[in-house]
Amino acid sequence: MKESTKKHVRFLSRIFFGLYILLLIYLMFFSEEWGRNFMGGDYRYNLVPFREIRRYLQYYQRIGGWLVLFNLAGNILAFIPFGALLPLITREGSGFAKTALLSMDLSLCIEVAQLALRAGSCDVDDMILNTLGGCVGYGLYRLAVWVKEKKIEKKI
């Protein structure tokens, strides 16, 4: 890929990344449709890994399959763009470990802010699922790079 094309892709990726972060902030802190009531709720938290995930899976019939899917898959899907865009916005790229760590860091910041601002709940399970989503996003990025390289090899 030409350097000018790389710069163009990086620029567009940064715009999408910024829009993604703004959307994430809105959904995590301000979206009334998602039950976010800024500084209006109680302090809710879960610090036991896999407690809520297990509860959702164990009681999915009572909770409702749609809500279980929305919560568990939604936490993963929410961070896929982060993992996919992160390697594109830097000149040197980002490896798997760095992407996983930054996904966890962003999720930790969101969870602690939700607790402090009482805009949702602080849940270690959300951090686990968000980090997994960032890793899946990175995997999709690597898959796209691999497919592109294979197509270029076939042309040569």
C-alpha positions as CSV (number, residue, x, y, z in Angstrom):
1,M,0.0,0.0,0.0
2,K,1.3,3.4,-0.9
3,E,2.2,5.8,1.9
4,S,-0.4,8.3,0.8
5,T,-3.1,5.6,1.0
6,K,-1.9,4.6,4.4
7,K,-2.1,8.2,5.6
8,H,-5.6,8.5,4.2
9,V,-6.8,5.2,5.8
10,R,-5.2,6.3,9.1
11,F,-7.0,9.7,8.9
12,L,-10.4,8.1,8.2
13,S,-9.8,5.5,10.9
14,R,-9.1,8.3,13.4
15,I,-12.4,10.0,12.5
16,F,-14.3,6.8,12.9
17,F,-12.5,6.0,16.1
18,G,-13.4,9.5,17.5
19,L,-17.0,9.0,16.6
20,Y,-17.0,5.5,18.1
21,I,-15.7,6.9,21.4
22,L,-18.3,9.6,21.5
23,L,-21.1,7.1,20.8
24,L,-19.7,4.8,23.5
25,I,-19.6,7.7,26.0
26,Y,-23.2,8.6,25.2
27,L,-24.5,5.0,25.5
28,M,-22.6,4.3,28.7
29,F,-23.5,7.5,30.6
30,F,-26.3,9.5,29.0
31,S,-28.7,7.1,27.1
32,E,-32.0,7.1,29.0
33,E,-33.1,4.2,26.6
34,W,-30.4,2.1,28.2
35,G,-31.4,3.0,31.7
36,R,-28.6,5.6,32.3
37,N,-29.6,8.1,34.8
38,F,-26.7,10.4,35.3
39,M,-26.0,10.9,39.1
40,G,-29.5,9.6,39.8
41,G,-29.1,5.9,40.6
42,D,-27.6,3.8,43.4
43,Y,-24.1,2.5,43.7
44,R,-24.2,-0.9,42.0
45,Y,-21.2,-3.1,41.5
46,N,-20.0,-6.6,41.0
47,L,-16.4,-7.5,41.8
48,V,-16.7,-11.3,41.5
49,P,-15.6,-12.5,38.1
50,F,-18.2,-14.5,36.1
51,R,-21.0,-14.0,38.7
52,E,-23.3,-12.0,36.4
53,I,-22.4,-14.0,33.3
54,R,-23.3,-17.2,35.2
55,R,-26.5,-15.6,36.6
56,Y,-27.6,-14.5,33.1
57,L,-27.0,-18.0,31.6
58,Q,-28.5,-19.8,34.6
59,Y,-31.7,-17.8,34.6
60,Y,-32.0,-16.9,30.9
61,Q,-35.6,-18.2,30.7
62,R,-36.7,-15.9,33.6
63,I,-34.7,-13.0,32.4
64,G,-35.6,-13.5,28.8
65,G,-33.3,-14.8,26.1
66,W,-33.3,-11.5,24.3
67,L,-32.0,-9.6,27.4
68,V,-29.3,-12.2,28.0
69,L,-28.1,-11.9,24.4
70,F,-28.3,-8.2,24.5
71,N,-26.2,-7.9,27.7
72,L,-23.6,-10.6,27.0
73,A,-23.2,-10.2,23.2
74,G,-23.7,-6.4,23.5
75,N,-20.7,-6.0,25.8
76,I,-18.6,-8.0,23.4
77,L,-19.9,-6.2,20.3
78,A,-19.4,-2.8,21.9
79,F,-15.7,-3.2,21.9
80,I,-15.1,-4.9,18.5
81,P,-14.7,-1.5,16.8
82,F,-12.1,-0.5,19.4
83,G,-10.0,-3.6,18.7
84,A,-10.3,-3.3,15.0
85,L,-9.6,0.4,14.7
86,L,-6.8,0.7,17.3
87,P,-4.1,-0.8,15.0
88,L,-5.2,1.5,12.2
89,I,-4.9,4.8,14.0
90,T,-1.2,4.5,14.9
91,R,1.8,4.6,12.6
92,E,3.4,1.5,14.0
93,G,0.2,-0.4,14.6
94,S,-0.8,-2.2,17.7
95,G,-0.2,-5.8,18.6
96,F,-2.6,-8.3,20.2
97,A,-1.3,-7.8,23.8
98,K,-1.4,-4.0,23.5
99,T,-4.9,-4.1,22.1
100,A,-6.1,-6.4,24.8
101,L,-4.5,-4.3,27.5
102,L,-6.0,-1.0,26.1
103,S,-9.4,-2.6,25.8
104,M,-9.3,-3.6,29.4
105,D,-8.0,-0.2,30.4
106,L,-10.8,1.6,28.6
107,S,-13.4,-0.8,30.0
108,L,-12.0,-0.2,33.5
109,C,-12.2,3.5,33.1
110,I,-15.9,3.2,31.9
111,E,-16.8,0.9,34.8
112,V,-15.2,3.0,37.5
113,A,-16.8,6.2,36.0
114,Q,-20.2,4.5,35.9
115,L,-19.8,3.7,39.6
116,A,-18.6,7.1,40.6
117,L,-21.3,8.9,38.5
118,R,-24.0,6.3,39.4
119,A,-24.8,6.0,35.7
120,G,-25.1,2.2,35.4
121,S,-23.3,-0.5,37.3
122,C,-19.6,-1.3,37.8
123,D,-19.2,-4.9,36.8
124,V,-16.0,-6.9,36.4
125,D,-17.9,-9.2,34.0
126,D,-18.5,-6.3,31.7
127,M,-14.7,-5.7,31.7
128,I,-14.1,-9.3,30.8
129,L,-16.6,-9.2,28.0
130,N,-15.4,-5.8,26.7
131,T,-11.8,-7.0,26.7
132,L,-12.9,-10.1,24.8
133,G,-14.7,-7.8,22.3
134,G,-11.5,-5.8,21.8
135,C,-9.6,-9.0,21.2
136,V,-12.2,-10.2,18.7
137,G,-12.0,-6.8,16.9
138,Y,-8.2,-7.2,16.7
139,G,-8.6,-10.7,15.3
140,L,-11.0,-9.4,12.6
141,Y,-8.5,-6.7,11.8
142,R,-5.7,-9.3,11.4
143,L,-8.0,-11.5,9.3
144,A,-8.7,-8.6,7.0
145,V,-5.0,-7.9,6.7
146,W,-4.3,-11.5,5.9
147,V,-7.0,-11.8,3.3
148,K,-5.7,-8.6,1.6
149,E,-2.1,-9.9,1.6
150,K,-3.3,-13.2,0.0
151,K,-5.2,-11.3,-2.7
152,I,-2.1,-9.3,-3.5
153,E,0.0,-12.5,-3.6
154,K,-2.5,-14.1,-6.1
155,K,-2.2,-11.0,-8.4
156,I,1.6,-11.4,-8.5
